[in-house]
Amino acid sequence: MTGGWLSWVRANDNEILSLLEEQAANLVKATSVLVEAVSDYSTVKKKNSILKELEHEGDQFTHNLFRIIDKTFVTPLDKEDISELTSTIDQVLDATYGTTDRLVLFNIHHPSGYMRDLAYLLFTSSEEINKAVRELRLKQQDLMDYCTRISNFEHEGDKVYRNAIAELFETKDAIEIIKLKEVYETLESALDRSRDVADVIEDIALKYR
C-alpha cells in the first residue's frame, strides 16, 4: 500500500468515518448520563428516559452504517471491520441503557459504591473508544495505546465486579441479591463489550499498519 496509514481513503470515507465518530461520541454522552444517574440518584428515572433516546440514536447510527457499506464498493476499512466496530460500540450502548433500565425496573432504592465505580470506569473507557475512533488515521502505536487503556479499565472493572459480588453474597436477602447481581452483571457486560471494541480497533491497527 502506498501513501501510509489509510491513505487509500475514497469517496464515501468521510460519511462512513463521520458516522463512526458520531456513534462513538453518542456512547460517551450515554455513559456520562449513566454516571450522573448513579451520582444523583434522584434523577435516575429521568436519566433512564434520556438513555433510552440515546440508545435509539445509536441503533440508527448502526443501521445507517450497514446501509452505506452495503451499497459501497470500496470502503476506508474492510466492510467486516466496519460492521464489527459499529456493532460492538452499539452493544456497549445497549448495556449502558440496560443498567439504568434495571435500576428503575427493579426499584433499587440506592446505588452502591461499586455501581458508581463501574459506571465511571465505563465512562472513561468510552472516552478512549471515542478518541481511538476519531483518530483511525493515526499510526498503529497510537491506536494500540488507546486499546491498552481500554483493556486496563476492563480489568479494573473485573476486580470491582468480583468485590461487589463477594460482598453481595454476605447479605441474607435473596431477592435483593438477585436484583443487584443483575445490575452488576449488566455493568460488567458493558465493560466487556468495550474491551471487544478495543479488540476490533487493535485488529484494524495491525491489519493496516
N, C-alpha and C positions, 0 to 999 in steps of 0.2 A: 504494500500500500504506500502511496506517495503522499507527501504533504503533512504527515504526522497524525496526531490523535484526532480521530473522527473528521479528517479533512474532506471526506467524500460527501459531506452533508449536502443534500439536494433540496428540491423544490418544496416538499411537504415537511421538511425538517423543523422549521420554525413552529408550525402548527402542532406537530407531534410533541416536540420538546416543551413548548409552552403549556400544553395540556398536562404533561407530566409535572411541570413546575407548579401549575395551579393546583393539581391534585395533592402534591406534597405540602404546599402552603395551607391547603384546606385541612390536612391532617394536623399540622401544628396548631391551627386555630381550634380544632376539636379537642386535642389533648390539653390545651391551655384552659378550655372550658371545663374539662374534667377536673383539673387541678383546682379551679375556682369553686367547683361544686363541692368537693370534699374539704376545702378550706373554710368555706362559708356555707355550712350545710343547710341553712335556712333557704338557700336558693336552689336546692337540688332538683326540684320539680321543674323550675324554670329552665335550668341548665340542661335538663334532660330533653326538654322540648327543642332547645337550640341545637343540641347534638343530633336529634332526630333529623332536623333540617340539613345539617352539615353532612350527615350520613347519606341523605338523598342526593345532595350535591356530589358527593364522592362517587355514588353509583353512576351519576350522569357523566362524570369525567371518564370513568372506565368504559361506559357504553360508547362514548364518542371516540375514544382511542381505538377501541375494537373496530368501530365503523370505518375510521380513517385508514387503519393499517390493512383492513380487508380489501380496500379499493386502491391501495397504493402499491405500485410495483417495486419501487426502490425506497427503503426507509433508512433513517440515520443509524439505527441499530437493527439487528436481526428481529424479525417480527416476533419470534418466540421470546426474545429478551424483553421487548416492549410489553408483550402480553403478560409475562410473568411479573414484571415490575409493577405495572398498573394493578394487577390482581392482588399481589401481596400488600401493596400500600392500602388497597381497599379493605383487605382483611384486618389490618391494624385498626382502621377506622371503625369497622363493624364491631370489633371487640371493645373499642373505646366507648362507643354509644351503648353497647351491651352492658357495660359496667353501671352507668347511671340508671339505665332501664331496670336493672336488677335491684339497685338500691331503692328505687321507687316501688317496684312491683312487690318486693319482699318486705316493704315497710320497715326498713332498717333505720333506727332512730338516730344513731350516731356512727360516723365513720371512725375506724380505728387509725392509730398512727401508722400501722402497716399499709393501710389503704392509701393514706396520704403519701407515704414514701414510694409506693409502687406507681401511683399516679404521676408523681414528679419525675421518676425515672423514665416513665413512658414519654412524658413531655420532652425531656432532654434528649431522649433517643429520637423522637420525631424531628427535633431541630437539626440533628445530624443528618437524618434522612433528607430533609429539605435542602440543606447545604450541598449534599452529595448530588442530588438530582439537578440542582441549579448549576453544578459545575461538572457536568458529564464530559465537557470538553477538556478538562484538566488532565495533566499527565497521570499515569497509573498510580504512583505513590500517594498522591493527594487523595484519590478515591479510596485507596486501601486504608489510609489513616481514618477516614470517616467510618469505614466498616469496622475497624478495630474498636473505635469508641462505642459504636452501637452494640457490638458484641460484649464489651465490658459492662454496659448498662444492663444488658440482658442477664449476664452472670450475677451482677449485684441484685437484680430483681429475683433471681432464683434463691439467693440467700434470704432475702426479706420474706419471700413466699414460704420457705421452709420454717422460718421462725414463727411466722403468723399461724401456720397450720399446727405447729407444735404447741403453741400457746392456746390455740382454739380448742384442742382436744383435752385441755386441762379443765375445761368447763363441763358442766353436767346437763346443760340444756341442749337436747338433741336437735330440736327444731332450729335453734339459733346456730348450732354448728353447721347444719345443712345449708342454711341461708348464707352465712358468712363465707363458708367454704366455696360456694358458687361464685361469690363476688371475687374472692381471691383468685380463683381459677381463671376467671374472665380477664382480670388484670394481668395475670401471668401469661395467658394466651396472647394478649396484645403485645407484650414484650417479646414473646417467642416469635410472633409474626414480624415484629420489627427486625429481629435477627434474620428472618427469612429475606426481608428486603435487602439487608446488608449482604447476604449471600448472593443475591441476584446482581447487585451492583459490583461485588467483587468478581463475579464471573464475567461481567461486561468489561471490567478493567483489565482482566487477564486476557480476554479474547482479543481486544482491540489495542493492546499495548504496542 
